[in-house]
């Protein structure tokens, strides 16, 4: 445990941010999973699910929770999966 006041405050801030980031990352995973499941099922709502997943990924990148390149990679992978599954 830190003795320095500024480090104690920094630890508190880091914990709050860690929990906030954790919930956002979890939501991204959930949205991507829902999109993939919708595509596999051939739902009419699958474009909406993909759009929501991409929106959450973009918001996380804008907030600095994930890196911009990571967001781009995740969106690319999602679109590849969507194209592969919808063509079948």
C-alpha positions in Angstrom: 0.0 0.0 0.0 1.3 3.4 -1.0 2.2 6.0 1.6 2.3 9.0 -0.7 -0.9 11.0 -1.0 -0.8 11.4 -4.7 -0.2 7.7 -5.3 -3.1 6.8 -3.0 -5.3 9.0 -5.2 -3.8 7.6 -8.4 -4.7 4.1 -7.1 -8.3 5.1 -6.5 -8.6 6.6 -9.9 -7.0 3.6 -11.6 -9.5 1.3 -9.8 -12.5 3.3 -11.0 -11.2 3.4 -14.5 -10.4 -0.3 -14.5 -14.0 -1.2 -13.5 -15.4 1.2 -16.2 -13.1 -0.2 -18.9 -14.0 -3.8 -17.8 -17.7 -3.1 -18.3 -17.2 -1.5 -21.7 -15.0 -4.4 -22.9 -17.5 -6.9 -21.7 -20.3 -5.1 -23.6 -18.2 -5.2 -26.8 -17.7 -8.9 -26.4 -21.4 -9.4 -25.8 -22.5 -7.3 -28.8 -20.0 -9.1 -31.1 -21.3 -12.5 -29.9 -24.9 -11.5 -30.4 -24.1 -10.3 -33.9 -22.4 -13.5 -34.8 -25.2 -15.6 -33.4 -27.8 -13.5 -35.3 -25.8 -13.9 -38.6 -25.5 -17.7 -38.1 -29.2 -18.0 -37.4 -30.0 -15.9 -40.5 -32.0 -13.4 -38.5 -33.5 -10.3 -40.3 -32.1 -8.3 -37.4 -28.5 -9.4 -38.0 -27.5 -6.1 -39.8 -28.7 -4.2 -36.8 -26.7 -6.5 -34.4 -23.6 -5.9 -36.5 -24.2 -2.2 -36.6 -24.6 -2.1 -32.8 -21.4 -4.1 -32.3 -19.4 -1.8 -34.6 -20.9 1.3 -32.8 -19.7 0.0 -29.4 -16.3 -0.8 -30.7 -16.0 2.7 -32.2 -17.2 4.3 -28.9 -14.6 2.3 -26.9 -11.8 3.4 -29.3 -13.0 7.1 -29.1 -12.9 6.9 -25.3 -9.4 5.3 -25.3 -10.5 2.1 -23.8 -9.2 0.1 -26.7 -6.6 1.3 -29.2 -7.8 2.6 -32.6 -5.9 -0.2 -34.4 -7.5 -2.8 -32.1 -10.9 -1.4 -32.9 -10.1 -1.5 -36.6 -9.0 -5.1 -36.3 -12.0 -6.2 -34.4 -14.4 -4.5 -36.9 -12.6 -6.1 -39.8 -12.7 -9.6 -38.2 -16.5 -9.1 -37.5 -17.2 -8.1 -41.0 -15.2 -11.0 -42.4 -17.2 -13.4 -40.2 -20.4 -11.8 -41.3 -19.5 -12.0 -45.0 -18.4 -15.7 -44.6 -21.5 -16.8 -42.7 -24.0 -14.8 -44.8 -22.6 -16.2 -48.1 -23.3 -19.8 -46.9 
